[in-house]
Amino acid sequence: MSGLSPERRQEIMALEPRLLESAIRMTRDANEAKALVGETLAAARASPLAASDEVGVEVWVFRLLRQHFHSLERDRHHRRAVSAFVTDQTYARKRSQLALAASAETRATDV
């Protein structure tokens, strides 16, 4: 733990309902939003910045939420791109195999 005062910890935790509302709007999925808020609150409590009085807690925690969300979206986009690439490669390989089989079949019937 980063040595948070009970007041600062309470201030961060009091943001949970509003964070959840924002996360639901971002993700459009209640379960995913709850997980996102949980990760955000854990990161906020663990950060040394949370103990600093120089940081506006509300703005900072909502920024963490957005950063976590965008990170998840980047990961999803990457996984979809990789999956599409693998699917394309598999399709191309199958098409090539079918073409070779058809070619061999044609040669066999020509003889």
N, C-alpha and C positions, 0 to 999 in steps of 0.2 A: 504494500500500500504506500502511497506517496505522502503520508503525513497530513491528510486532509483534516481540517477542523470539522467537528460535527455540524456546524452551521453551513460550511461550504458543501459538505456531503449532502445535507438536507436540501440546500439550494439546487444542487444538480438533480437530485432525485425528484424534486417537485416539478421538474420540467417533463417528466415521463408522459403524462397524459397528452400534452401538446406535441411532444416528439412523436408519439404514437399516431396522432391525427395526421401530422405531416408525412410520416412514413407510409401510412395507408394511402394517402393521396399519391405519393411517389410510386409505390410498388403495386398498388391496386390489389393487394393480397394481404389479408389480416395476419396470417401466420408469418409470412415473410417480413411484414412490418414489425411484428413483435420481436423477431430475431434480430432485425436491423437495429431496433431501439436498444435491445439488450447489449449488443456489441458496442453500440455508441456509448451507452452509460458506463460499461466496463472500461472502455478506452478513456473516457473522461475522468473517471475516478482514479485510474492508474497513472494519468499524465501528471508530470511535475507542474505543468501550467495550471492545473486545477487549483493548486494551493496558492497561486499568485493572485494578489489583489489588483494587479495591473490589468488583468484579463476580464472583459465583460463576459461573465459565465454564460448567460443565455445565448448571446450571439455566437460564442465559441462552441458551445455544445451543438447548436443547430448547424454550424459549419461542419463539425465532425460528422453529424448525421448525413449531410449532403455528400461529404467526401466518401463515407462508407458506401452510400448508395451508388455513387458514380464508379467506385471501385468494383462493386458487384456487377454493375452493368458492363463494364469493360471486360470482366472475366467471362460473363455470359456471351458477349459478342465474340470474344476469342474462341470460346468453346464451339459456338455455332459455326464460325468460319472454319475451324479445324474439322468439325463434323462434315460440313459441306464438301471440303476438300477430299476427305477420306471417301465420302460417298461418290464424288465425281471420279476419283481414282478407281474405286471398285467397279463402277459402271463402265468405265473405259476398258478396264481389264476384262470384264465379262464380255463386252462387245467384241474385243479383239479375239478372245477365245472362241466366240461364236462364229466370227468371220473365218478364223482358221479352220474350224470344224466344217463349215460350209464349203470352204475351198477344198479341203481334203475329200469331202463327200463328192464334190463335183468331179475332181480328178479320178476318183474311184469309179464313178459311173461312166466316165469318158473312155476308160480302158476296155 
